Amino acid sequence: MSKITVKELEALSAADDGKILREEGGIVGRVRAGARGITVWFRYDAKLNGIKRDYSLGTWPKKSLADIRAERDRIRVLVADGIDPNAAKKAERIQKQQAIEETIRQAEQERIENQTVKDLFDTWIADGVARQDGNAELKRLFSKDVLPVIGKKPLRELSDKDILTMLRRMLKRGVTRQAVIAYNDVNQMLAWGEKRQPWRGLLIDGNPCDLVDVGKLLPADYEEERDRILSPAEIRELRDIYERMDTDYAAATNKRSATRPVDPRTRIALWLCLGTICRIGELLMARWEHVDLDAGVWFIPRENVKGHRGKKQEHFVFLNDFSKRQFQALKELTGESAWCFPAKNRKSEETHVCLKSVSKQCGDRQVRFKNRSKPLKGRAFDNSLVLAGGANDEWTPHDLRRTGASMMQGLGVSLDVIDRCQNHLLAGKVRRVYLRHDYEAEKTEAWRKLGNRLEAILAGGAEIIEIRATAQ
């Protein structure tokens, strides 16, 4: 049986339609005459497991004779090994498809793993946050101060050092308030991502903002711009919460699992912030040598005063009855120490409690307003100090100072006197140098009015009409 040649195939005509061509080695061809001319379909006759089968080798002239014979040789090897060439071809197609799908999967996985802070921001701004201005201010802030610094950073590589770099650049420009806002917004975005895929898988070490104490970066004279004040109802509710905590804890059969009441010293500190309109830091640094309960005066030395750009002035607080009772209760707790609020765990030398301790304790019991998924070590983690069901947002010790000052204003105390009760530095050098009246009488009266108002509120009686002091 001779080999089929190209010349032989080229000589075929329409009259050869259906003609069968054979070549040694099992190659069989069938001639087809159609609209596209002459074609020859080749197959390979073979036996697989004793059964006669034929396998397609391709069509001439689309496929050359050399390629047709090479395909025959490939199939012959498979058949000799007992492998069905058609099944092998199908398996090859499947493997190729799987390889393509795996390549696509790996590319997608690589894309996900390289998602940046900017990618998270785009998703968050679209699906995770909806502010009243349509997120316009949020977009402006991130475009100016956040994304240029950390936007291209792969989220899986984002660290607390990157957050610190961003904040320090802003603070260097003097935009302290914007830096605090940026930190809070980035923290909110990352906390949102921690709860959702694929971002959760990229934040393998958690939210890096949790490792940044933004307060340590801020200038000593910085005060957060807030307008939160507590209503009379909230002040009463705070008192009721303290009492309920004590009652519930005393009745609890398992003290270890029960919610612990707020530390009595912390309660007193909060009432003093309200009754004296002092700063919480100045209060926590107070020493008993500066508190004269007989005279009803608390002296705040210049070094304890929070000042602006180093400008500080000593301060005298003329205690109303409400605040005097708080100091008296505190004296029973800490009177043996030199400090009104001594640190509990200092072994080397006695000092005052950490200036952030009261603020932290308040925040730890209002966690609904925090971006925390779990408690910090050794800290409370509940909402026991949330007031008014959270309708008015979180409250802080500094809000109590603002609340007391607002009450003074409502009681007819002039703004000039309120400023002095808060120990605000007078504007202008001339005023500070030449206006030397100490306003003791006016300040004493202002604090007396505030104390009476607080007494009335907590008594549940007159909240608007001032209770006059009883004549001595």
C-alpha positions, 0 to 999 in steps of 0.5 A: 500500500503506497503513501498518499502524496500531495500531488495525488491530492491536488489532482482530485476533482469533483468526480472523486467525491466519496472516494476512499484513500488508504495509506499504510499505518492505518490512515484512511481518507474520504474525498469531499467535493463541495462549494469550497472545493476538494477536501479530504477528511482523514481518520485513523483506524485502530483497535482499543481493548479489542474494539475497532475504532477510528479517530479523526486526524484532521482535514486536508488541505487545512492540515498538511499530510505531515501534520496528519501523519504526526497526529496518527503517530501520537494517537498510535502511542496512546492506543498502544498504552490502552488510552482512549485518544478522545478521552485524552483529548477531552482531559487535555482540554479540561486541564487547559481550562483549569490552568486558565481558571487557576491563572485568573484566580491567582491574578484575582488573588494578587489583585486583592492582596495588593488592594490599597488604602485608596481602594478601601476608601473608595469602597467605604465612601460608596457603601460604608458611610453616608454623611449629611453633606454627601461625604463632601468634607470627608472626600476633601479631607482624604484627598488633601491629607490622607490619600497623598500620604498613605493612599497607595500603601497596600492595606496589608502593609499599613502600620501605625507608623504610617498613621503617625507619619500622616498625623505628624505632617498635618500637625507640622502644618498647624492643623491640629483639629484637622489631624484629630478629625483625620485620625478619627475618620481613618480609624472609622474606615479601618474599623469598617473594613475589619468587619468585611472581606476582603479587607478583613483578610488584609488587616491581618494585625488588626486596625493600626489606629488602635496602636496610635495614641493621638492625644500624645501628639497634640499640643499641650494647649489643645482642646477639642472643639465640642459643643456637647452639654449635659441636660438637667435630665442627663445630670440626674440620670448620671447620679441614678446610674451611679446609685443603680450600679452600687445596688446591682453590684451589692446584690450580685451573687457573682461579683466577678461577672457583674458590672463593677461600679464606677470608682468613687474617686472617678465619680467625685472627679466628674462632679467636681468638673461640673461644680467647679468648671475646672479642667480634668487634668488640673483637678487630677494634679491637685494636692491636699495642701492646696485645698482649704476646706474650712475657707472653701478655697482650692488653689491651682498653682501656675505649673498645674494650669493648662496654658496656651503657648506657655502662658499660664496663671494661677487660679483660685476656685471658691468652692460652693457647698456642692463642690465642698462636699465632693472634696470632703468625701474625697478627703475620706478616701485619699486624705492620707496621701499628699495627692487628692487623686493619688496613683494606685499602682506606682511603687517607686514614688507616690504621684497623682493618677494618670491625667487621662484615666478619668476620660478613659474610664468614661470612654470605656463605659460608652463603647457604642461610640468607639471603634472597638471590637473587643475590650482593652486589657484591664479596661471596662467594655460596656455602655453603662455611662451612656446617657439619654439612650445615646441620643446626644452622643458621647459625653466627656469630662470636659463636657461637664466643664462646658455644661457648668459654664453654660449653666452659669450663663443661664443664671445671668453670670456675665461672660467676663466672670465665667471666663475668670471662673474657667481661668481663661487667659485675658486677651491682650497684654494691656488687659492682663497688665492693667486690669488687676481686679481679682473678681473674688466676690463675683466669682464666688457668687457665680460658683454659688449660683452654679452649686445651687442650680446643681443641688436643685437639679439633683433634688428633682425640683426647681431647675430654672429658678435659682435656690438662694443661699440661706442667710447666716 
